Amino acid sequence: MKKTLGLIITAVGILIVAGAFVFTPDHALNAADSGSGISASALLAYSGFITFGIGIVLYISSLPLAGEKSK
């Protein structure tokens, strides 16, 4: 359950980041550039990175440590 939830949150984070880069207007700077302001979707891009990180942490915490036998 925790592994699946981690993968779902990771996928949502990737989709958020991809959406921020795809839907940023052409006249704006890079979507991850915080100096570009709201029109560059910096907040959306960074929140996607954070969501992706949370999903990775949940997924990795559900895996057994090296050398452990799975239950």
Backbone torsions as a table, in degrees:
resi	resn	phi	psi	omega
1	MET	NA	-48.4	-178.5
2	LYS	-66.6	-34.7	179.2
3	LYS	-66.3	-43.6	179.6
4	THR	-66.0	-42.0	178.8
5	LEU	-62.5	-41.0	177.6
6	GLY	-62.3	-41.2	178.8
7	LEU	-67.6	-36.8	178.8
8	ILE	-66.8	-45.0	179.1
9	ILE	-64.2	-38.5	177.1
10	THR	-62.5	-43.6	179.2
11	ALA	-64.4	-39.0	177.8
12	VAL	-63.8	-40.7	178.2
13	GLY	-62.2	-42.7	177.8
14	ILE	-62.8	-41.3	179.4
15	LEU	-66.0	-37.1	177.9
16	ILE	-64.3	-46.0	180.0
17	VAL	-63.8	-44.3	179.2
18	ALA	-62.2	-41.1	178.0
19	GLY	-64.0	-37.8	179.0
20	ALA	-64.3	-39.6	179.9
21	PHE	-75.6	-35.2	-178.2
22	VAL	-73.8	-41.1	-173.4
23	PHE	-93.4	7.2	174.5
24	THR	-72.8	131.9	-179.5
25	PRO	-59.8	150.7	-178.4
26	ASP	-63.5	-32.0	-176.7
27	HIS	-78.7	-12.4	179.1
28	ALA	-83.9	165.1	176.9
29	LEU	-78.8	-164.4	-179.8
30	ASN	-56.8	142.3	-178.1
31	ALA	-64.6	-27.5	-179.5
32	ALA	-92.8	6.7	-180.0
33	ASP	-87.5	110.3	-175.6
34	SER	-68.2	-19.8	178.3
35	GLY	-75.6	-10.6	-177.3
36	SER	-79.0	-17.5	178.8
37	GLY	86.0	-168.1	-174.6
38	ILE	-67.4	-31.5	-177.4
39	SER	-65.4	-20.0	-179.5
40	ALA	-94.9	3.7	176.6
41	SER	61.8	33.5	-179.4
42	ALA	-62.7	-42.5	-180.0
43	LEU	-62.1	-41.9	179.1
44	LEU	-65.2	-41.8	-179.8
45	ALA	-65.0	-46.7	-179.2
46	TYR	-67.7	-35.7	176.7
47	SER	-67.3	-31.7	175.1
48	GLY	-67.3	-39.4	176.3
49	PHE	-63.2	-40.4	179.4
50	ILE	-66.9	-43.0	178.0
51	THR	-62.0	-42.4	176.8
52	PHE	-60.2	-43.8	179.6
53	GLY	-63.7	-40.6	178.1
54	ILE	-63.3	-41.3	178.7
55	GLY	-64.2	-40.5	178.3
56	ILE	-63.7	-43.1	179.4
57	VAL	-63.0	-42.1	178.0
58	LEU	-63.7	-42.5	-179.3
59	TYR	-65.5	-47.0	-177.4
60	ILE	-66.7	-34.6	180.0
61	SER	-69.5	-17.1	178.8
62	SER	-87.9	-11.2	-180.0
63	LEU	-83.8	147.4	177.2
64	PRO	-71.1	152.8	178.6
65	LEU	-71.4	162.1	-178.9
66	ALA	-61.5	131.1	178.1
67	GLY	89.3	-8.2	178.4
68	GLU	-84.6	145.3	174.0
69	LYS	-84.5	136.6	177.5
70	SER	-74.2	149.1	-174.3
71	LYS	-76.6	NA	NA
